[in-house]
Amino acid sequence: MTHQPLTGIRVLDLTSVVVGPTCTWRLGQYGAEIIKVEAPEGDLMRGLGGLSPTSQHSGTYLHLNRGKRNVCLDLKKPGAKIVVDRLIESSDIIIANMRPRALERLGLDAATIRAKHPQKIYCLITGYGTDGPYSGRPTYDSVVQGASGIAGLFLARDGAPAYVPLVICDHVVGEIAAGAILAAVVKRNAGRGGSSLEIPMFETMAAFVLQEHLAQQSFDPAVGPVGDQRLLNPQNKPLRTADGWISVTINTDPQVRAFLKAVGRDQLLGDPRFATVNARAIHVKEWFEIRGAALSGKTTAEWLSVFQAADIAAMPCHTLESLSDDPHLQAVGLMKHEDHPSEGRIAAIRSTIRCDGAYPSLRECAQPRGWETRTVLEELGLDAADIDRLFAAGAAIASHS
C-alpha cells in the first residue's frame, strides 16, 4: 500500500509501557509517522516480557514499537522544552499516558498545548477519569483487571479471583484510543477543529464488563442477578478429547441439532431443555455437562473433521508453543523473521487489517533508544551548535542501546 489512510499525519508519542504504545502502533499501521519520545532511563517495557540475551530488550517492546522513530529526551531539563515545542508544532496528534499532574508540571497537558495550538488533536490515556475521585492514582493492567471486575469473574466462576494472563486492559484501551483519535481526525478534516480526548482505563473496562454481565440488572427494577450465567458456568471452557483439548461453541438451534447428531446423542433432539436458546440458557448447567461429556471418545483431529462436516464452530485449543505453527496463520503470513539492528533475527508480526485488498507493509523494526534523536533535531531546524549543546547538557541523548 503506497498511500495508507493516515499518510502525511505526524504523531508525537509521549507514551510508554503497553496502553499508549498499542495506540500509536495501530496509528502507525494506518500510515502515520510516529515520533516516540523516550526518557533517558528507557521505556519500562524494554525490560519486561521475554528478554533478549544480548541487549535485555523484550519481545513485547519490539512488537509494540516497530515503525516508530525514537528520540531520547530528558524532559526535566530546560533544553528539552525547545525540542518538544517544535515537535508539538510539527505534529498533528499528541498522545500521552503520563499522570495528569506530571503533564501539567511539564506544560504538556491538553489545556496548555491546545491553548497555543487549537487545531491539534490531543489524547490523554489515563488510569482513571480526571473528573472522578481516583484521578491521578497510579495503575497498571492488573490493577484495572481487579478494579473493573475482570478478576472477579473468575471468583464467580472458579471460587478465586484471577488475572487474565494478558495485559488485556492495556490492549483494549489502546485500540479504543486509536479509534477515538481517528474520529477526531475525521472531525478536523471536516473543518470542525481539533479535539481534546481522554480515555480512562478503569471506566472503559468497567463498561466492557457491565455490558456483558449487568444482565438481568440492566432493567429497572432488576429482574434477576448480575452475570451472564453461560459465561460464568465452570463448564464454559475448552473440552477434553481423547488426546487433548478442543474449543467448540454451539449457539443456534440448528447448530445444537447438528451437534447432537454428530456426537451420537440423537435421543436428546426432542428434549425441551435443549430445544431453544432460552431453554438452554435456563438449563445451562445440564447443557454444558452433556456437551463436555460427549467428546472424550475421539481425538481432537477426529472431532475437528466431524464438526467441519457438520458446519459447527470448532478449532484446536492451541498452546503458546503451537499457536505460531497453526496452518492458517502460516498460510496468511502473519509472522515472519527479519534482522534487527541490535537484536539479530527477530519475529515480526504484521497488521491483521487488510485495506483495499492488501495488508500494510511491515514497517521498520523497533529502534534502539535515541536512534534518531540527532536526525529529528536536524529536521526540526536546530543548528549543529544547538544540537551539540543539548547533548552536552543531557537534554538530548543518542545512546543507540
C-alpha positions as CSV (number, residue, x, y, z in Angstrom):
1,M,0.0,0.0,0.0
2,T,1.6,3.2,-1.1
3,H,-1.0,5.6,0.4
4,Q,-2.4,4.4,3.7
5,P,-5.2,6.3,5.4
6,L,-3.0,8.3,7.7
7,T,-0.1,9.0,5.3
8,G,1.1,12.6,6.0
9,I,-0.1,12.6,9.6
10,R,2.6,13.0,12.3
11,V,2.0,11.7,15.8
12,L,4.0,12.8,18.8
13,D,4.1,9.7,21.1
14,L,4.7,10.6,24.8
15,T,3.7,7.2,25.9
16,S,5.3,4.1,27.4
17,V,4.7,0.5,28.6
18,V,1.7,-1.0,26.7
19,V,-1.5,1.0,26.5
20,G,-0.1,4.1,24.8
21,P,2.3,2.2,22.5
22,T,-0.5,-0.1,21.4
23,C,-2.5,3.0,20.4
24,T,0.5,4.6,18.5
25,W,1.4,1.2,16.9
26,R,-2.1,1.0,15.5
27,L,-1.9,4.5,14.1
28,G,1.5,3.7,12.6
29,Q,-0.2,0.6,10.9
30,Y,-2.5,3.1,9.2
31,G,0.4,5.1,7.8
32,A,1.0,7.8,10.4
33,E,4.6,8.9,11.2
34,I,5.2,8.2,14.8
35,I,7.9,10.0,16.8
36,K,8.3,8.3,20.1
37,V,10.0,10.4,22.8
38,E,11.7,8.1,25.3
39,A,13.1,9.1,28.7
40,P,16.8,8.5,29.5
41,E,16.0,5.5,31.7
42,G,14.2,4.0,28.8
43,D,10.6,2.7,28.4
44,L,9.9,0.3,31.3
45,M,8.6,-2.2,28.7
46,R,12.1,-2.7,27.2
47,G,12.8,-4.8,30.3
48,L,9.5,-6.7,30.6
49,G,8.0,-9.5,28.6
50,G,10.7,-12.0,27.4
51,L,14.2,-10.6,27.3
52,S,16.8,-10.8,24.6
53,P,20.0,-12.4,25.8
54,T,22.1,-9.8,24.0
55,S,20.6,-6.4,24.9
56,Q,18.0,-7.3,27.5
57,H,15.2,-5.9,25.3
58,S,11.9,-7.6,25.5
59,G,10.0,-9.2,22.6
60,T,6.9,-7.2,23.7
61,Y,8.7,-3.9,23.4
62,L,9.9,-4.9,19.9
63,H,6.5,-5.8,18.7
64,L,4.6,-2.8,20.1
65,N,7.2,-0.1,19.0
66,R,8.1,-1.1,15.4
67,G,7.6,1.7,12.8
68,K,8.4,4.5,15.3
69,R,11.2,7.0,15.1
70,N,12.9,7.0,18.5
71,V,14.1,10.3,20.1
72,C,15.5,10.3,23.6
73,L,15.0,13.4,25.7
74,D,15.2,14.3,29.4
75,L,12.0,16.4,29.7
76,K,13.1,17.6,33.2
77,K,16.0,19.6,31.6
78,P,15.2,23.0,30.2
79,G,16.8,22.5,26.8
80,A,14.4,19.6,26.0
81,K,11.5,22.1,26.1
82,I,12.7,23.7,22.9
83,V,12.7,20.4,21.2
84,V,9.3,19.3,22.5
85,D,7.7,22.6,21.5
86,R,9.0,22.2,17.9
87,L,7.8,18.6,17.9
88,I,4.3,19.7,19.1
89,E,4.2,22.4,16.4
90,S,5.1,19.9,13.7
91,S,2.7,17.2,14.8
92,D,-1.0,16.7,14.1
93,I,-1.6,14.4,17.1
94,I,-0.1,14.4,20.6
95,I,-0.7,11.3,22.7
96,A,0.3,10.9,26.4
97,N,-0.2,8.4,29.2
98,M,1.6,10.1,32.0
99,R,-0.3,11.1,35.1
100,P,-2.2,14.4,34.6
101,R,-0.2,16.4,37.3
102,A,3.1,15.3,35.8
103,L,1.9,16.5,32.4
104,E,0.8,19.9,33.8
105,R,4.2,20.4,35.5
106,L,5.9,19.8,32.2
107,G,3.5,22.0,30.3
108,L,2.4,19.0,28.2
109,D,-1.3,18.8,29.3
110,A,-4.2,19.3,26.8
111,A,-5.2,22.7,28.1
112,T,-1.7,24.2,27.7
113,I,-1.0,22.7,24.3
114,R,-4.4,23.4,22.7
115,A,-4.4,27.0,24.0
116,K,-1.4,27.5,21.7
117,H,-2.5,25.1,19.0
118,P,-6.3,24.7,18.9
119,Q,-6.1,22.6,15.7
120,K,-4.1,19.9,17.3
121,I,-5.6,16.5,18.4
122,Y,-4.6,15.7,22.0
123,C,-5.2,12.3,23.5
124,L,-4.7,11.5,27.2
125,I,-4.9,7.9,28.1
126,T,-5.2,7.7,31.9
127,G,-5.8,5.2,34.6
128,Y,-8.9,6.9,35.9
129,G,-11.1,9.7,34.6
130,T,-9.9,13.2,35.7
131,D,-13.4,14.1,36.8
132,G,-13.5,11.4,39.5
133,P,-12.0,10.8,43.0
134,Y,-9.5,8.2,41.7
135,S,-7.9,10.8,39.3
136,G,-4.1,10.7,39.4
137,R,-3.7,7.4,41.1
138,P,-1.0,5.1,39.7
139,T,-2.3,2.0,37.9
140,Y,-1.3,-0.9,35.7
141,D,-3.2,-3.5,33.7
142,S,-3.6,-6.0,36.6
143,V,-4.9,-3.3,38.9
144,V,-7.5,-2.4,36.3
145,Q,-8.4,-6.0,35.9
146,G,-9.2,-6.2,39.6
147,A,-10.9,-2.8,39.8
148,S,-13.1,-3.3,36.8
149,G,-14.4,-6.7,37.9
150,I,-12.5,-8.9,35.4
151,A,-10.6,-10.7,38.1
152,G,-13.9,-11.1,40.0
153,L,-15.4,-13.0,37.0
154,F,-13.0,-15.8,37.9
155,L,-14.1,-15.6,41.6
156,A,-17.8,-16.0,40.4
157,R,-16.9,-19.0,38.2
158,D,-14.0,-20.7,39.9
159,G,-14.1,-19.6,43.5
160,A,-11.0,-17.4,43.4
161,P,-10.2,-14.2,41.6
162,A,-7.6,-14.3,38.9
163,Y,-6.0,-12.1,36.2
164,V,-6.3,-12.9,32.5
165,P,-2.7,-13.7,31.6
166,L,-2.6,-11.0,29.0
167,V,-2.3,-7.2,29.5
168,I,-5.8,-7.2,28.1
169,C,-6.9,-3.9,29.5
170,D,-3.9,-2.1,28.0
171,H,-4.5,-3.6,24.6
172,V,-8.3,-3.0,24.6
173,V,-8.0,0.6,25.8
174,G,-5.1,1.4,23.4
175,E,-7.1,0.2,20.5
176,I,-10.1,2.2,21.7
177,A,-7.9,5.3,22.0
178,A,-6.7,4.8,18.4
179,G,-10.4,4.7,17.2
180,A,-11.2,7.8,19.1
181,I,-8.2,9.6,17.5
182,L,-9.4,8.5,14.1
183,A,-12.8,10.0,14.8
184,A,-11.1,13.3,15.8
185,V,-9.1,13.2,12.5
186,V,-12.4,13.0,10.6
187,K,-13.8,15.9,12.6
188,R,-10.7,18.0,11.9
189,N,-10.7,17.2,8.2
190,A,-14.3,18.3,8.1
191,G,-13.2,21.7,9.2
192,R,-14.5,21.4,12.8
193,G,-11.2,21.9,14.6
194,G,-9.0,19.9,16.9
195,S,-10.0,17.8,19.9
196,S,-9.0,17.1,23.5
197,L,-9.6,13.4,24.1
198,E,-9.5,11.5,27.4
199,I,-9.7,7.7,27.5
200,P,-9.6,6.3,31.1
201,M,-8.7,2.6,31.5
202,F,-10.9,1.9,34.6
203,E,-14.2,3.3,33.2
204,T,-13.6,1.8,29.8
205,M,-13.0,-1.7,31.1
206,A,-15.8,-1.4,33.7
207,A,-18.1,-0.6,30.8
208,F,-16.9,-3.8,29.0
209,V,-17.7,-5.9,32.0
210,L,-21.1,-4.3,32.7
211,Q,-22.2,-4.6,29.0
212,E,-21.7,-8.4,29.3
213,H,-22.6,-9.1,32.9
214,L,-25.1,-6.5,34.1
215,A,-27.5,-9.0,32.7
216,Q,-30.9,-9.0,34.5
217,Q,-30.0,-5.9,36.4
218,S,-30.0,-4.0,33.2
219,F,-33.6,-3.4,33.9
220,D,-35.3,-1.1,36.4
221,P,-36.4,-2.7,38.6
222,A,-34.0,-5.6,38.2
223,V,-35.5,-8.9,37.2
224,G,-32.6,-11.1,38.5
225,P,-29.0,-11.2,39.4
226,V,-25.9,-9.9,37.7
227,G,-23.9,-12.2,35.5
228,D,-24.3,-14.0,32.2
229,Q,-24.7,-17.5,33.5
230,R,-23.4,-19.1,30.3
231,L,-20.1,-17.3,30.6
232,L,-19.8,-17.8,34.3
233,N,-20.5,-21.6,34.2
234,P,-17.4,-23.6,35.2
235,Q,-18.0,-25.9,32.3
236,N,-17.7,-23.0,29.8
237,K,-14.2,-23.9,28.8
238,P,-12.2,-25.9,26.2
239,L,-13.4,-29.5,26.2
240,R,-11.2,-32.6,26.7
241,T,-10.8,-35.0,23.8
242,A,-9.0,-38.4,23.7
243,D,-5.7,-36.7,23.1
244,G,-6.0,-33.1,24.1
245,W,-8.4,-30.2,24.1
246,I,-10.8,-28.6,21.6
247,S,-12.8,-25.3,21.5
248,V,-16.4,-25.7,20.4
249,T,-19.3,-23.3,20.6
250,I,-22.8,-24.2,19.6
251,N,-25.4,-21.3,19.9
252,T,-28.2,-21.5,17.4
253,D,-30.9,-24.2,17.4
254,P,-29.8,-25.7,14.1
255,Q,-26.2,-25.9,15.4
256,V,-27.3,-27.7,18.5
257,R,-29.3,-30.2,16.5
258,A,-26.2,-30.8,14.2
259,F,-24.0,-31.2,17.3
260,L,-26.3,-33.7,19.0
261,K,-26.4,-35.8,15.8
262,A,-22.6,-35.5,15.3
263,V,-21.9,-36.8,18.8
264,G,-24.5,-39.6,18.7
265,R,-26.9,-38.1,21.2
266,D,-30.0,-38.2,18.9
267,Q,-32.2,-39.2,21.9
268,L,-31.8,-35.6,23.1
269,L,-33.1,-34.0,19.9
270,G,-36.6,-33.8,21.3
271,D,-35.6,-32.8,24.9
272,P,-37.4,-29.5,25.6
273,R,-34.5,-28.4,27.9
274,F,-32.2,-28.1,24.9
275,A,-34.6,-27.3,22.1
276,T,-34.3,-23.5,22.1
277,V,-31.9,-20.7,23.0
278,N,-34.0,-19.7,26.0
279,A,-34.4,-23.3,27.2
280,R,-30.6,-23.9,27.1
281,A,-30.0,-20.6,29.0
282,I,-32.3,-21.8,31.8
283,H,-30.7,-25.3,31.8
284,V,-27.2,-24.1,31.0
285,K,-25.5,-26.4,33.7
286,E,-27.1,-29.6,32.2
287,W,-26.4,-28.5,28.6
288,F,-22.7,-27.8,29.3
289,E,-22.3,-31.2,31.1
290,I,-23.8,-33.0,28.1
291,R,-21.6,-31.0,25.7
292,G,-18.4,-31.7,27.6
293,A,-19.1,-35.4,28.3
294,A,-19.7,-36.2,24.6
295,L,-16.1,-35.6,23.3
296,S,-13.8,-37.9,25.2
297,G,-14.1,-40.8,22.8
298,K,-12.3,-39.3,19.8
299,T,-9.1,-37.4,19.2
300,T,-9.1,-33.6,18.6
301,A,-8.3,-34.2,14.9
302,E,-11.2,-36.6,14.5
303,W,-13.6,-34.2,16.2
304,L,-12.4,-31.3,14.0
305,S,-13.2,-33.4,10.9
306,V,-16.7,-34.3,12.3
307,F,-17.5,-30.7,13.2
308,Q,-16.3,-29.2,10.0
309,A,-18.6,-31.6,8.1
310,A,-21.5,-30.5,10.3
311,D,-20.6,-26.8,9.9
312,I,-20.1,-26.4,13.7
313,A,-17.7,-23.8,15.0
314,A,-14.6,-25.7,16.4
315,M,-10.9,-25.2,16.5
316,P,-8.0,-26.8,18.3
317,C,-7.2,-25.3,21.6
318,H,-3.7,-24.1,20.9
319,T,-0.9,-23.7,23.4
320,L,1.6,-20.8,23.4
321,E,4.0,-23.2,21.8
322,S,1.7,-24.4,19.0
323,L,-0.1,-21.2,18.1
324,S,2.5,-19.8,15.7
325,D,2.6,-23.1,13.8
326,D,-1.2,-23.0,13.0
327,P,-1.5,-23.8,9.3
328,H,-3.9,-20.9,8.7
329,L,-1.6,-18.4,10.3
330,Q,1.3,-19.9,8.3
331,A,-0.7,-19.6,5.1
332,V,-1.7,-16.0,5.6
333,G,1.9,-15.0,6.7
334,L,1.0,-13.4,10.0
335,M,4.6,-13.7,11.2
336,K,8.0,-13.7,9.5
337,H,11.6,-13.3,10.7
338,E,13.8,-10.3,10.0
339,D,17.1,-8.7,11.0
340,H,17.1,-6.1,13.8
341,P,20.0,-3.6,14.3
342,S,20.7,-4.7,17.9
343,E,18.8,-8.0,18.4
344,G,19.8,-10.2,15.5
345,R,17.0,-12.2,14.0
346,I,13.6,-11.4,15.4
347,A,9.9,-12.4,14.7
348,A,7.8,-9.7,13.1
349,I,4.0,-9.7,13.3
350,R,2.2,-7.9,10.5
351,S,-1.1,-5.9,10.8
352,T,-4.2,-8.1,10.6
353,I,-6.3,-5.4,8.9
354,R,-6.5,-5.5,5.1
355,C,-7.3,-2.3,3.2
356,D,-8.1,-2.3,-0.5
357,G,-7.1,-5.9,-0.8
358,A,-3.6,-5.5,0.8
359,Y,-2.0,-5.6,4.2
360,P,0.2,-2.7,5.2
361,S,3.9,-3.4,4.6
362,L,5.8,-4.2,7.7
363,R,7.4,-1.0,8.9
364,E,10.9,-0.6,10.3
365,C,11.9,-2.6,13.4
366,A,11.5,-1.0,16.9
367,Q,14.5,1.3,17.2
368,P,17.1,1.3,20.0
369,R,16.7,4.2,22.4
370,G,17.7,7.5,20.9
371,W,18.3,6.0,17.5
372,E,17.0,9.1,15.6
373,T,17.5,11.8,18.1
374,R,20.1,13.8,16.1
375,T,18.3,13.3,12.8
376,V,15.0,14.5,14.1
377,L,16.6,17.5,15.8
378,E,18.2,18.4,12.5
379,E,14.8,18.1,10.7
380,L,13.2,20.4,13.3
381,G,15.7,23.1,12.2
382,L,18.1,23.2,15.1
383,D,21.6,24.0,14.0
384,A,24.6,21.9,14.8
385,A,25.9,24.0,17.7
386,D,22.4,24.0,19.4
387,I,22.2,20.2,19.0
388,D,25.6,19.7,20.5
389,R,24.7,21.8,23.5
390,L,21.5,19.8,24.0
391,F,23.6,16.6,24.0
392,A,26.3,18.1,26.3
393,A,23.6,19.2,28.8
394,G,22.0,15.7,28.8
395,A,18.7,17.1,27.5
396,A,19.0,15.0,24.3
397,I,20.5,11.5,24.2
398,A,21.5,9.3,21.3
399,S,22.7,6.2,23.0
400,H,21.8,3.5,20.4
401,S,21.2,0.9,23.0
